[in-house]
Amino acid sequence: MLLGMVCMVRGQERHRRDTVPFGEWRNQIVRAPVLTGGSQPIIIVPNRGQFCFDKRLNLKMTVGGRMAEQCAYLDTHNGLTGILPSSRQGIPVTQIMPQLDNFSFTVMSMKGNIYSYKNARGRGDVIEHWVRTGNTQSFLYQSPTQSGAGAALARKSESRTYCDGKITAQAYKYDGGTTTWYVYGDRFPAQLHPQKFFGPFGVGYMYTTEGLYLVMELNFGSNYVRIGSMENVNNCFDPSAYQVMENVAVTKQQDELQHEQAKVAAEESRISGDCIPEKQAIVEYEKIVNQKHEERIRQMQHGNLYQDSVAQKAVLGMMDPLESVRSSILKAKLAMCNAQKDMLRYPQHAPQDGFRVGCLGNQVNLLQEAESRMVAIDQQYPTQPAKANAEKSRIYWELMKTIPNCE
């Protein structure tokens, strides 16, 4: 039987699925101790211990005109949400199967941990296990204030049925709001006063002054997210094999930085002969870049990468196209100087050197124009580093297509 066609309950045996009387199913499904005070949400470590879930939700959604289905798991005792991706064929992945080479699973805690687990083929075609934490193991994600928080949801006349008609949910709205909440609970008073939420994409559990409710659907304009079906389950995920991606990345960046610092020191010790000012300018700029990268490596470890603007800018700054453009300008000027010196020293090289000087001059002009455009973008998007980097990258790749080859 397809998931979503009926509301089912799963017992302790992993592969056994039995239909149960509605009353029994309902009593189990409308429980969330983490919201009602029976337990407390926990902080989780990315690769230690098991995450076990007692609820599974099959979600149906339409966002931006695109329909999708997705499966999510809940641990209603510890406050964990696990989200599986939709498959490329549009059929939702419903089982947690880390043995698959394309496994992907995101686990979020109510406390603010967000861990994205992913398998990938590495060297020797061996499956590697990675987890991206966004630094939320140390710097918790702070949930934004829920829209309308502190206000009352007002009951509306509309209701809808779910789970093959077994559940009837009542429509509620904030005054003046455009989003409709379809909620299921013991009673439907004229107003609900939400206090806490737990679940994916706005559906799941909502604890109010009036009691605990299930948000079966969130409807906003032509878009919606709804629970197609809901089951009691006993499924666990063991994250112990997964390496923290940020730790590996930082170690690699620190090693590369040390290599670059040693390289610059060696270059500086060898400066001699012609074009000394141009050579010195390159070395001084490389020193500045290395100092910036050292500070950025420090900054990117001291804030969560979902909300901390300093940490976000630090990560993006390690890939700033503006640095490459400025370095290329200095190297082109050194190449021009070398060609000019060669022309003076060997007049017979004048045709080749003259062409090279002219070509490099054109190259410098194009690079400086790109530099000015990138500086303007940084000024235009001071609080949107990702957008600024995307625009600068576009300019950089356009430049690479048009810049002359002067070799």
GILINRA-V318364 format. One record per backbone hydrogen bond with DSSP energy under -1.0 kcal/mol. CO is the residue of the C=O (numbers start at 1). NH is the residue of the N-H. If there is no record, write none. Layout:
# GILINRA-V318364
((CO:NH) (CO:NH))
This chain:
# GILINRA-V318364
((2:5) (9:18) (13:16) (18:9) (21:25) (22:26) (23:27) (24:28) (25:29) (26:30) (29:31) (32:35) (32:36) (33:37) (33:38) (33:39) (51:237) (53:235) (54:233) (55:74) (56:231) (57:72) (58:228) (58:229) (59:70) (60:226) (61:68) (62:224) (63:66) (66:63) (68:61) (70:59) (71:84) (72:57) (73:82) (74:54) (74:55) (75:79) (75:80) (76:34) (78:42) (79:110) (80:75) (81:108) (82:73) (83:106) (85:93) (87:90) (91:87) (97:100) (100:103) (103:119) (105:117) (106:83) (107:115) (108:81) (109:112) (112:141) (113:109) (115:107) (116:132) (117:105) (118:130) (120:128) (122:125) (123:126) (126:122) (128:120) (129:243) (130:118) (131:245) (132:116) (133:136) (134:305) (135:138) (135:139) (146:149) (148:151) (153:192) (154:173) (158:171) (160:169) (162:167) (163:166) (167:162) (169:160) (170:183) (171:156) (172:181) (173:154) (174:177) (180:219) (181:172) (182:216) (182:217) (183:170) (184:214) (190:155) (192:153) (193:209) (196:207) (198:205) (200:203) (204:215) (205:198) (206:213) (207:195) (207:196) (208:211) (211:208) (213:206) (214:184) (214:216) (215:204) (216:227) (217:182) (218:225) (219:180) (220:223) (223:220) (224:62) (225:218) (226:60) (229:58) (231:56) (232:10) (235:53) (237:51) (239:242) (243:131) (244:248) (245:249) (246:250) (247:251) (248:252) (249:253) (250:254) (251:255) (252:256) (253:257) (254:258) (255:259) (256:260) (257:261) (258:262) (259:263) (260:264) (261:265) (262:266) (263:267) (264:268) (265:269) (268:271) (275:279) (276:280) (277:281) (278:282) (279:283) (280:284) (281:285) (282:286) (283:287) (284:288) (285:289) (286:290) (287:291) (288:292) (289:293) (290:294) (291:295) (292:296) (293:297) (294:298) (295:299) (296:300) (299:302) (304:308) (308:312) (309:313) (310:314) (311:315) (312:316) (313:317) (316:319) (317:320) (320:323) (321:325) (322:326) (323:327) (324:328) (325:329) (326:330) (327:331) (328:332) (329:333) (330:334) (331:335) (332:336) (333:337) (334:338) (335:339) (336:340) (337:341) (338:342) (339:343) (340:344) (341:345) (342:346) (346:349) (347:350) (349:353) (350:354) (351:355) (352:356) (353:357) (354:358) (355:359) (356:360) (357:361) (358:362) (359:363) (360:364) (361:365) (362:366) (363:367) (364:368) (365:369) (366:370) (367:371) (368:372) (369:373) (370:374) (371:375) (372:376) (373:377) (374:378) (375:379) (376:380) (377:381) (381:384) (384:388) (385:389) (386:390) (387:391) (388:392) (389:393) (390:394) (391:395) (392:396) (393:397) (394:398) (395:399) (396:400) (397:401) (399:403))
